[in-house]
Amino acid sequence: MNRRVFLANLASLSALAVSPWLASCSLPRPVVVGFHPWIGYETLRLAREFRWLPAEVHLYEGKTASDSLAALRAGKIDAACLTLDEMLSARSAGIPLSAALIFDVSAGGDVVLARPSIRNLAGLAGKRLGVELNAVGALVLSKMLDAAGLSAPALTLVNLPVDKQLAAWRNGEVDAVISYEPTATFLLREGAQRLFDSRQMPDTIFDLLAVRSDLPASLHARVEGLVAAHFRGLSHLMTMREDAIYRIAALQGITAEEVRQALAGVVLPSLAANREYLDVKDGRLIRAAQTISALMVQHKLIKQEDDLGGLITPAWLPPGED
Amino acid sequence: MKRWLAFPLLFLLWAWVLPAWAESPLRLGVVAVYSKDRALQQWRPLGAYLEQQLGQRVEVTAYTLPEFDAAVAKNQVDVVFTNPAHFIPLQQRNSLSAPLATVITQQGANEIKGFGGVIFTRADAASINTLADIPGRRIAAFSRGAFGAFQLQAFEMLEAGLPVPDDASLVIERAQDLIVADVVEGRADVGFVRTGILESLAGDGRLDLSRIKIINRQNLASFPYASSTRIYPEWPIGVLPQVSEHTARQLTSTLLMLKADTAAARAAGIHGFSVPAEYRAVEEVLRKLHAPPFEKGPEFTWRDIWKRHAIWIIALGVLILLLSGMSVVLFLQNHVILRSQEVFRTLFETVPQGVVYHNPQGLVTAANPAAERILGLSFAQMHRFTTWSWESTILSGSNCSGSTSIASRYSSAAPARWIMSIPPWRTSRSGSSPKGGSSG
């Protein structure tokens, strides 16, 4: 069985396992966090492997962010690992979410990959481009079109979720895709060429922990424990890089070298950097949210722009020095 | 070129090269993991490569860990190539440089930048399956100072809340292949070796892997060896202070340039060298195991204590202040009470009125000197009677007038306050007194 499919099945099982906790109204109950494989989020699985994740925090493992969003809508989870646009999308659906933690900022991890015959961005004209129709897809597409000097009608856009990109690539259904890790690595292994990536759009694509702002006070300590566990996992990744790389490789079913490549595509903010990002005065996250929100309205992904109230909070970050 | 020109040119070349060769050689020390012969066989080609690239004679010597320390102490080594747990104490004690480079090993097509420790037992050892089954077993290991063949395993046990194996439980072997033999042949229950040893022995046909069982196997799918511990960065290489900065720079660049397909790399079984790895995690292991150079444990300053326990210190301070405040209040109250007692004691002892305290049963519990004087009875004598019987016994037996009530009683909620007063004009058993009495 394909490891990722196997992982996805496991995720469904874990979802079943945690649902009784949520059905019950009795407190205290575990905090359930929506998770899907992405290099920036793996600090949580590392923390779980070393038992640093509090026992009362459960990971609801899905295949993609869509699983986490569906679980949020169904009230099955209290928090989720999401991109900024995914959080805005959930907020527009009336789910009160605040960014409690920045896992990573994409710096090459989101990428436009194309068949080797397409040598540059201009060569995409008239080609079929597979893209997941979410805001990151739209954002990368928009920035890529600007860089290429092309307009959207010049391309044939194919709605293609990331978990279906490999099969579509193999079946020759697309000429290029907008992808991210680990799928990007699988596609590069298939001979895809990198034409454009998020290094050309810094401080734009954020992966973050979105926590329901209406979480009962009795669960706050668990979220604090979850955030602290992330930083312990991050410290492990920084100080025991080889160990962490081999573990992530095993968890994602890819090679150590592929994990190294994936890590090269992201910046993992420290606690100090998180404090800055989550400070309203810093403004970078708010500005990125404004841009994305406007783009999402333009692409009819949300009805109206987010008012950005309560978008970020440093309240869950551990106290003390970094 | 004319022949007469060749001689002076050769002389100039000789004069230029000779000083380098005439200098004392660069002495590269390596730790022998298996045996010294095998270590020399493995690393001498690297010495030859360095010699060729640096234009300086390079001597390679293999040492056991204690021999290595002694050689460094005697200034017999210039370049140190050893495991990270040995490197760190040498940095602290012998001014060894920071790592210049970290070796990358090679296994098949895999480049490996880290290593770990393996904990294993015989496959048929049904009672040994987890770390918790290890305490109390005979453990074959290399030495307590061996990073991959003791310390990493001990650290995993410590992290799992188990005790670090003591000397009594250790079977110390002089080579890691002997550790494997000890376990397979039953001289030890559990073996601690560096990652890759088991696979290497199996590759040489010296071990049937089906005869052993790995304990605490880590989920490290793409790491080519079984590991029971976390993976730590590979061996660093560094120089001692007598090596010039110029030589150190040349050495570093030469090592980083080493290609996997050279004879030196192939003989050593390495892919090459990379920029130095992060060794903080190694320090953490040594610190927690109180291994050299952290035998004494960290020294805390007041500042450290404040940084770590500020909240508790503040709470304790507030508590001490509260207690001190309460003590002062208690002291002042006590002083007031003592003053008050003094006033009453003086009054009790000097008042001309006789005062007798008695309990609810009428037994006399205290009497002032005036009462003793008036009644002509000592307190001890009064103590034999109850006040109820005074009219009939004390007074009738005395010269006091029985017609005069000597006392009036009152009761209060507190029985101890039962009190009787004797008017001063009843001066003695023989005296007379006017009628009267009052409750006191």
Interface residues (C-beta under 8 A of the other chain):
Chain A: E49 M238 T239 M240 R241 E242 D243 Y246 R247 A249 A250 L251 G253 I254 T255 A256 E321
Chain B: K113 G114 G116 Q218 N219 L220 A221 S222 F223 R230 I231 Y232 P233 A277 E278 R280 A281 E284 K307
